[in-house]
Amino acid sequence: MRTKILTIVFLIGILSVVNAQEDVDKNEMVGFACYFAGQPSKTVEKYTQKLNSENYKWISKRLESENKAEKYMSVITLEKLTELGKYNLTEIELNLISEI
């Protein structure tokens, strides 16, 4: 009886984890080397390209995006660029970051 209960609990746990991954919105996902293919998410790839081309204004404009992943990446990217002395945040950007 105890073995049956443990088996049922185990299966319920496995099934709940599997179902949790089915509803992922890949457009609002931030991942650096994860998910099924072990690849960065599309959002991370976009931001990598913009950073490599030093297109910081594009990143800044994404602070007002509807996409939560873009907002998050914009905040952490601009804060790090500011910390490194490569970008100066405007008052508007600071306000947007504090809201996010």
C-alpha beads as a LAMMPS data file, in Angstrom:
LAMMPS data file: protein, C-alpha beads

100 atoms
99 bonds

1 atom types
1 bond types

-500.0 500.0 xlo xhi
-500.0 500.0 ylo yhi
-500.0 500.0 zlo zhi

Masses

1 110.0

Atoms # bond

1 1 1 0.000 0.000 0.000
2 1 1 2.804 2.405 0.939
3 1 1 4.585 1.705 -2.356
4 1 1 1.435 2.515 -4.328
5 1 1 0.983 5.815 -2.520
6 1 1 4.626 6.790 -3.123
7 1 1 4.311 5.857 -6.788
8 1 1 1.171 7.965 -7.200
9 1 1 2.755 10.962 -5.458
10 1 1 5.869 10.604 -7.623
11 1 1 3.827 10.469 -10.845
12 1 1 1.725 13.476 -9.863
13 1 1 4.932 15.407 -9.180
14 1 1 6.440 14.461 -12.537
15 1 1 3.277 15.312 -14.446
16 1 1 2.924 18.700 -12.779
17 1 1 6.504 19.622 -13.736
18 1 1 5.994 18.545 -17.340
19 1 1 2.785 20.569 -17.653
20 1 1 4.456 23.673 -16.208
21 1 1 6.800 23.828 -19.203
22 1 1 4.059 23.639 -21.821
23 1 1 2.646 27.129 -21.223
24 1 1 5.934 29.010 -21.554
25 1 1 5.769 32.115 -23.756
26 1 1 9.091 31.887 -25.563
27 1 1 8.850 35.560 -26.538
28 1 1 8.889 36.605 -22.884
29 1 1 11.589 34.242 -21.729
30 1 1 15.089 35.202 -20.648
31 1 1 17.592 32.392 -20.857
32 1 1 21.311 32.400 -21.427
33 1 1 21.858 28.706 -22.192
34 1 1 18.730 26.859 -21.288
35 1 1 15.437 25.365 -22.397
36 1 1 15.419 22.391 -24.747
37 1 1 18.269 23.270 -27.117
38 1 1 20.628 24.793 -24.563
39 1 1 20.596 28.037 -26.552
40 1 1 20.114 31.628 -25.432
41 1 1 16.554 32.860 -25.775
42 1 1 15.643 35.108 -28.710
43 1 1 15.515 38.075 -26.346
44 1 1 19.054 37.438 -25.114
45 1 1 20.273 37.007 -28.701
46 1 1 18.706 40.368 -29.706
47 1 1 20.301 42.154 -26.763
48 1 1 23.678 40.562 -27.462
49 1 1 23.562 41.913 -31.023
50 1 1 22.580 45.380 -29.865
51 1 1 25.322 45.414 -27.244
52 1 1 27.917 44.294 -29.774
53 1 1 26.894 47.121 -32.117
54 1 1 26.671 49.553 -29.150
55 1 1 23.057 50.354 -30.031
56 1 1 22.175 51.474 -26.511
57 1 1 19.276 53.715 -27.584
58 1 1 17.455 50.654 -28.954
59 1 1 17.865 49.057 -25.534
60 1 1 16.628 52.215 -23.821
61 1 1 13.487 52.314 -25.967
62 1 1 12.624 48.793 -24.794
63 1 1 12.043 50.109 -21.268
64 1 1 8.547 50.929 -22.546
65 1 1 8.014 47.594 -24.299
66 1 1 4.968 45.430 -23.647
67 1 1 7.318 42.444 -23.522
68 1 1 8.392 41.758 -19.920
69 1 1 11.594 40.007 -20.968
70 1 1 12.670 43.059 -22.968
71 1 1 11.922 45.357 -20.043
72 1 1 13.962 43.155 -17.709
73 1 1 16.890 42.898 -20.108
74 1 1 16.815 46.655 -20.702
75 1 1 16.952 47.387 -16.989
76 1 1 19.858 45.082 -16.196
77 1 1 21.743 46.034 -19.368
78 1 1 21.434 49.792 -18.901
79 1 1 22.297 49.577 -15.209
80 1 1 25.430 47.564 -16.002
81 1 1 26.444 49.917 -18.826
82 1 1 26.021 52.852 -16.441
83 1 1 28.098 51.073 -13.803
84 1 1 30.849 50.532 -16.402
85 1 1 30.708 54.213 -17.441
86 1 1 29.531 53.415 -20.970
87 1 1 26.066 54.948 -20.672
88 1 1 24.423 57.798 -18.777
89 1 1 20.841 57.206 -17.692
90 1 1 18.418 60.080 -18.209
91 1 1 15.882 61.112 -15.596
92 1 1 13.118 59.552 -17.706
93 1 1 15.020 56.249 -17.907
94 1 1 15.632 56.288 -14.158
95 1 1 11.911 56.774 -13.563
96 1 1 11.001 53.953 -15.941
97 1 1 13.527 51.648 -14.270
98 1 1 12.133 52.428 -10.833
99 1 1 8.616 51.608 -12.099
100 1 1 9.744 48.348 -13.648

Bonds

1 1 1 2
2 1 2 3
3 1 3 4
4 1 4 5
5 1 5 6
6 1 6 7
7 1 7 8
8 1 8 9
9 1 9 10
10 1 10 11
11 1 11 12
12 1 12 13
13 1 13 14
14 1 14 15
15 1 15 16
16 1 16 17
17 1 17 18
18 1 18 19
19 1 19 20
20 1 20 21
21 1 21 22
22 1 22 23
23 1 23 24
24 1 24 25
25 1 25 26
26 1 26 27
27 1 27 28
28 1 28 29
29 1 29 30
30 1 30 31
31 1 31 32
32 1 32 33
33 1 33 34
34 1 34 35
35 1 35 36
36 1 36 37
37 1 37 38
38 1 38 39
39 1 39 40
40 1 40 41
41 1 41 42
42 1 42 43
43 1 43 44
44 1 44 45
45 1 45 46
46 1 46 47
47 1 47 48
48 1 48 49
49 1 49 50
50 1 50 51
51 1 51 52
52 1 52 53
53 1 53 54
54 1 54 55
55 1 55 56
56 1 56 57
57 1 57 58
58 1 58 59
59 1 59 60
60 1 60 61
61 1 61 62
62 1 62 63
63 1 63 64
64 1 64 65
65 1 65 66
66 1 66 67
67 1 67 68
68 1 68 69
69 1 69 70
70 1 70 71
71 1 71 72
72 1 72 73
73 1 73 74
74 1 74 75
75 1 75 76
76 1 76 77
77 1 77 78
78 1 78 79
79 1 79 80
80 1 80 81
81 1 81 82
82 1 82 83
83 1 83 84
84 1 84 85
85 1 85 86
86 1 86 87
87 1 87 88
88 1 88 89
89 1 89 90
90 1 90 91
91 1 91 92
92 1 92 93
93 1 93 94
94 1 94 95
95 1 95 96
96 1 96 97
97 1 97 98
98 1 98 99
99 1 99 100
